[in-house]
Amino acid sequence: MENLSIILVDDHKLFREGLKSLMENFTYIGQVQEASNGREFLQLLDDSTPDVVFMDIEMPEMDGITATRKAIDAFPDLNVVALSMYGNENYYTQMINAGAKGFILKNSGIQDVENAIQNVMSSNNYFSHEIFQRLIQGLGRKQQKTTNPELSAREEEIVFLICKGLSNQEIADKLYLSKRTVDKHRENILSKTHSKNTAGIVMYAVKNGIVEV
């Protein structure tokens, strides 16, 4: 991982400049570009495709959800990490469906930014700890039964409990199963959903209507 190209999309100039300054200390980052809204970002894509995009959600002219959707339509493998503030939870489902692969808080430390870059560059999904905790607290089971051909009813049940933050042992205790059985279910779920970690399972569950935010 070297000479990465990053685009920061946010309507607050001071925030962009501060984050850019911190990122330029990473030896593996070669270029950091800036855009103040989704429209400017899409214009930058006409010239080059970045490795990672950090995308604010609420912006004038074109919001982050629309910009992410348009960018992913054109470049399906683009790594978009949403920049969230407390109170943006209502937009999470829309950003996930638009194609965002990660979420961090705008007041996150630089280590969180680096973790997000490393995870999405490794084809993993990523949530900062605070966002993941807020997300799982707000998740609910869909009232209508999903018709997901990839997962069995038991697997969907386990997916929901994974999304609520339960460990394999806690899931086993709740469903009166052995931990070994839950371990195997989790392996199958990761394989069937093409996920590499819990964040990926949560993304899949939201996109496929197993849970709702």
C-alpha positions as CSV (number, residue, x, y, z in Angstrom):
1,M,0.0,0.0,0.0
2,E,1.9,3.1,-1.3
3,N,1.4,6.3,-3.2
4,L,-2.4,6.3,-2.5
5,S,-4.6,9.0,-3.9
6,I,-7.2,10.4,-1.5
7,I,-10.1,12.8,-2.1
8,L,-11.7,14.7,0.9
9,V,-15.2,15.9,0.2
10,D,-16.6,18.3,2.8
11,D,-18.1,21.7,2.7
12,H,-16.0,23.0,5.7
13,K,-12.7,24.2,4.4
14,L,-11.0,24.2,7.8
15,F,-12.0,20.6,8.4
16,R,-10.7,19.5,5.0
17,E,-7.4,21.4,5.4
18,G,-6.8,20.0,8.9
19,L,-7.5,16.4,7.8
20,K,-5.4,16.8,4.7
21,S,-2.5,18.1,6.8
22,L,-2.7,15.0,9.0
23,M,-3.0,12.6,6.1
24,E,0.1,14.0,4.4
25,N,2.1,12.6,7.3
26,F,1.2,9.1,6.2
27,T,4.2,7.9,4.1
28,Y,1.9,5.7,1.9
29,I,-0.3,8.6,0.8
30,G,0.9,10.3,-2.4
31,Q,-1.8,12.8,-3.1
32,V,-4.8,14.4,-1.2
33,Q,-7.3,16.4,-3.2
34,E,-10.2,18.4,-1.9
35,A,-13.8,19.0,-3.0
36,S,-16.4,21.2,-1.2
37,N,-19.4,19.3,-2.4
38,G,-20.6,16.3,-4.4
39,R,-20.6,18.1,-7.7
40,E,-17.0,19.2,-7.4
41,F,-16.0,15.7,-6.4
42,L,-17.6,14.2,-9.5
43,Q,-15.7,16.7,-11.6
44,L,-12.4,15.5,-10.0
45,L,-13.4,11.9,-11.0
46,D,-13.3,13.0,-14.6
47,D,-9.5,13.3,-14.4
48,S,-8.5,10.5,-12.1
49,T,-9.9,7.7,-9.8
50,P,-8.8,7.9,-6.2
51,D,-8.0,4.9,-4.0
52,V,-10.1,6.2,-1.1
53,V,-12.8,9.0,-0.8
54,F,-13.8,10.5,2.5
55,M,-17.3,11.8,1.9
56,D,-19.3,14.2,4.1
57,I,-23.1,13.3,4.1
58,E,-24.8,16.7,4.3
59,M,-23.4,19.3,1.8
60,P,-24.9,22.1,-0.4
61,E,-25.3,21.7,-4.2
62,M,-25.0,17.9,-4.1
63,D,-25.1,15.8,-0.9
64,G,-22.8,12.9,-0.1
65,I,-25.5,10.2,-0.7
66,T,-26.2,11.4,-4.3
67,A,-22.5,11.9,-5.0
68,T,-21.6,8.4,-3.7
69,R,-24.3,6.7,-5.7
70,K,-23.3,8.4,-8.9
71,A,-19.6,7.7,-8.3
72,I,-20.2,4.0,-7.5
73,D,-22.4,3.7,-10.6
74,A,-19.4,4.8,-12.6
75,F,-16.7,3.2,-10.6
76,P,-18.1,0.1,-8.7
77,D,-14.9,-0.6,-6.9
78,L,-14.4,2.9,-5.5
79,N,-13.7,3.0,-1.7
80,V,-16.0,5.6,-0.1
81,V,-15.8,6.2,3.6
82,A,-18.6,8.3,5.0
83,L,-17.8,11.2,7.4
84,S,-20.6,11.3,9.9
85,M,-21.6,13.5,12.8
86,Y,-23.8,12.6,15.7
87,G,-27.4,12.9,14.5
88,N,-26.6,11.5,11.0
89,E,-27.9,8.0,11.9
90,N,-31.0,8.5,9.7
91,Y,-28.7,8.7,6.6
92,Y,-26.7,5.5,7.3
93,T,-29.0,3.2,5.4
94,Q,-29.0,5.5,2.4
95,M,-25.2,5.8,2.5
96,I,-24.8,2.0,2.7
97,N,-27.2,1.5,-0.2
98,A,-25.4,4.1,-2.2
99,G,-22.2,2.1,-1.8
100,A,-20.2,3.5,1.2
101,K,-17.8,0.9,2.5
102,G,-17.0,2.6,5.8
103,F,-18.1,5.2,8.4
104,I,-16.1,7.3,10.7
105,L,-17.1,10.3,12.9
106,K,-15.8,13.6,11.8
107,N,-14.2,14.2,15.2
108,S,-12.4,10.8,15.1
109,G,-8.7,10.6,15.9
110,I,-6.2,10.2,13.1
111,Q,-5.8,6.5,14.1
112,D,-9.5,5.9,13.1
113,V,-8.8,7.5,9.7
114,E,-5.8,5.3,9.2
115,N,-7.8,2.2,10.2
116,A,-10.5,3.1,7.7
117,I,-8.0,3.5,4.9
118,Q,-6.3,0.2,5.7
119,N,-9.5,-1.7,6.0
120,V,-11.2,-0.5,2.8
121,M,-7.9,-0.9,0.9
122,S,-8.0,-4.6,2.1
123,S,-11.6,-5.0,0.8
124,N,-13.0,-4.9,4.3
125,N,-15.8,-2.7,5.6
126,Y,-15.2,-0.4,8.5
127,F,-17.1,1.4,11.2
128,S,-15.4,3.5,13.9
129,H,-16.2,2.2,17.3
130,E,-18.6,5.0,18.3
131,I,-20.6,4.7,15.1
132,F,-20.8,0.9,15.3
133,Q,-22.2,1.2,18.9
134,R,-24.8,3.8,17.9
135,L,-25.7,1.8,14.8
136,I,-26.3,-1.5,16.6
137,Q,-28.3,0.2,19.3
138,G,-30.7,1.5,16.7
139,L,-31.0,-1.6,14.6
140,G,-34.3,-3.4,14.6
141,R,-35.6,-6.6,13.0
142,K,-37.7,-6.1,9.9
143,Q,-41.3,-6.7,10.8
144,Q,-42.0,-8.3,7.4
145,K,-40.2,-11.6,6.7
146,T,-37.4,-11.1,4.2
147,T,-37.1,-13.4,1.2
148,N,-33.4,-13.8,1.1
149,P,-32.5,-16.9,-1.0
150,E,-28.9,-16.9,0.2
151,L,-29.5,-17.3,3.9
152,S,-31.6,-19.7,5.9
153,A,-34.1,-18.5,8.5
154,R,-31.6,-19.6,11.2
155,E,-28.8,-17.7,9.5
156,E,-30.9,-14.6,9.3
157,E,-31.7,-14.9,13.0
158,I,-27.9,-15.1,13.7
159,V,-27.2,-12.2,11.4
160,F,-29.6,-10.0,13.4
161,L,-27.9,-11.0,16.6
162,I,-24.5,-10.4,15.2
163,C,-25.7,-6.9,14.1
164,K,-26.8,-6.3,17.7
165,G,-23.2,-6.8,18.8
166,L,-23.6,-10.3,20.4
167,S,-20.6,-12.6,20.5
168,N,-20.8,-16.1,19.2
169,Q,-21.1,-17.4,22.8
170,E,-23.9,-15.0,23.6
171,I,-25.7,-16.0,20.5
172,A,-25.3,-19.7,21.4
173,D,-26.7,-19.0,24.9
174,K,-29.6,-17.0,23.5
175,L,-30.6,-19.6,20.9
176,Y,-29.8,-22.7,23.0
177,L,-27.1,-23.8,20.5
178,S,-23.6,-24.9,21.0
179,K,-20.9,-22.3,20.4
180,R,-19.4,-24.6,17.8
181,T,-22.7,-24.6,15.9
182,V,-22.8,-20.8,16.0
183,D,-19.2,-20.6,14.9
184,K,-20.0,-22.7,11.8
185,H,-23.1,-20.6,11.1
186,R,-20.9,-17.5,11.2
187,E,-18.4,-19.0,8.8
188,N,-21.3,-19.8,6.4
189,I,-22.7,-16.3,6.8
190,L,-19.4,-14.7,6.0
191,S,-19.0,-16.9,2.9
192,K,-22.6,-16.4,1.6
193,T,-22.6,-12.7,2.1
194,H,-19.1,-12.2,0.8
195,S,-18.1,-10.4,4.0
196,K,-14.8,-10.4,5.7
197,N,-15.8,-9.1,9.1
198,T,-18.7,-8.0,11.3
199,A,-18.9,-4.6,9.6
200,G,-19.5,-6.4,6.3
201,I,-22.3,-8.5,7.8
202,V,-24.0,-5.4,9.1
203,M,-23.7,-3.7,5.7
204,Y,-25.2,-6.8,4.0
205,A,-28.0,-7.0,6.6
206,V,-29.0,-3.3,6.0
207,K,-28.8,-3.6,2.2
208,N,-30.9,-6.8,2.1
209,G,-33.6,-5.7,4.5
210,I,-32.7,-8.1,7.3
211,V,-32.4,-5.2,9.7
212,E,-33.4,-1.6,9.6
213,V,-31.8,1.5,11.1
